[in-house]
Amino acid sequence: MKKMTIRTRLTLVYGGLLLAGGLLLIGITYALVFQRLGDKVYLRSGSAPPPDLPGVAGEAQAGTTLSRISGEIRSDALNVLLTQGGIALALVVVLGLAFSWLIAGRLLQPLHQVTETARRIAGAPDRGLHERIALKGPYDEVKELADTFDQMIARLDKSFDVQRRFIANASHELRTPLTLNRTLLEVTTDHAEVSPEMRQLGRTLLAVNDRHERLIDGLLLLARSERAIGDVSYVDLADIVAHVSAQLPAGDVKLTVAADEAPTMGNAVLLERLVHNLVENAVRYNRPDGGWVRAESGTRPDGVFVTVSNTGPVVPRYEIQGLFEPFRRLGPERATGAGAGLGLSIVRAVAAGHGGQVFADPRDGGGLTVTVILPTAASSEYPT
C-alpha cells in the first residue's frame, strides 16, 4: 500500500481541524438557538382565542394552539439552522482543503528541491558532489536543513577529491623508481658475465617489479575511473567483448563468446578495460585442470549488459561484496596470485562512472557470474 505524502497528510490535518471547528461552531449555535426558542415564543398583538370558544375552553384551545405554533417555529428554525449551516460548512471545508493543498505544496517546495538535489548526487556518486542546493529565502528550519546539507556535501567533495589526488600523485611518483629498477634489472640480467644464480634472482625481482607496476597502473586507472568520465562517444559493447576475447590469452581455459549488439554511450578505453578485467579474472581464477569462460553481451529492458561466467573455486555468497573492494582476493590461491586485487574494483568504478551497476552471483559447483548493466544509447546517438 502506497503511503500518503506529507502534503496529503497536512491537507487532511488542516481540513480535519476546519471540519471539527465548523461542527463545534454549529453545535454551539444550535444549543443557543434551541435554548432561546425554548424559553418563550412571542406572538404579535391581535392574536386571540377563537370567538366560538368562550371562557375557559377558548383559553385552553388558544394555549394549545400557541404551543403547537411555538413548536413548529422552533423545529423549522432549528432544521434551517442545521441544513443551511451544514451546506455552508461543507463549502467552507472544500475550499479549506483546496487552500490547504496549495499552502502545503508551497511550504514543502524547498524540501522537494533538497530531495531532487540529493537524488541527482546519489545518481552520480563521487561525481555530483560539486552540486549545491543553495536554497534562497528566510532563515527557517528548511533553510537550516538545506545549508547543513550543503556543508556536508562540501566536506565529502573535499575528502574524495583529496583522496583521488593522493592516489594519482602517489602512483605517478612510484612509477619512476619502478621503471628505473626494471631497466637496471634488465641490463644486469642480460650481461654475459652474470652467474645463473644472479640471473634467476634478477628474473624474480623483475617479476616482483612487474607486479608492482601493474598495481600502480591499476591505482591510476581506479583514480581516473572515479573522476568525471571524459571523451564520451557511441560504443557497442559487442565489439569490445569480441575484441578482448580474441586478444586475451586463455591457455587451457575454453573461452566462448556470444556478443550481441549492446549500444551505449561512454569512454571506449575505460569500457575496454572493464571487459578486459572481467574476462582476465574469469580466466585467471579458474580450475587448475582447465575450465571454461563465457562472455556475453546484449540488451535487456533496463539497459545493455556484459556478462562473464566461469568455472572455478566455490565462492561463498557472503564474500561477493568483498571481492569488489580494492586489494580483496578470495582464498589462498588468489592471495598468492599475480593480480593486485584491483580488477573488480576497477570494473565497479568504471560501471558507476557510466551510470551503470555490477552484480555478481556464485555458480553452483564453483565460479562466478558477473553482470555489468549500462544505460542504452538513444537511437538518435547511433552512428549513421
Secondary structure, DSSP 8 states (H G I E B T S, - for coil): -----HHHHHHHHHHHHHHHHHHHHHHHHHHHHHHHHHH-----TT----TTS-HHHHHHHHHHHHHHHHHHHHHHHHHHHHHHHHHHHHHHHHHHHHHHHHHHHHHHHHHHHHHHHHHHHHHSTTTSTT------S-SSHHHHHHHHHHHHHHHHHHHHHHHHHHHHHHHHHHHHHHHHHHHHHHHHHT-TT--HHHHHHHHHHHHHHHHHHHHHHHHHHHHHHTS---S-EEEEHHHHHHHHHHHS--TTSEEEEEE---EEEE-HHHHHHHHHHHHHHHHHSS-TT--EEEEEEEEETTEEEEEEEE--S---GGGTGGGGSTT---HHHHHTSS--S-HHHHHHHHHHHTT-EEEEEE-TTS-EEEEEEE----GGGS--
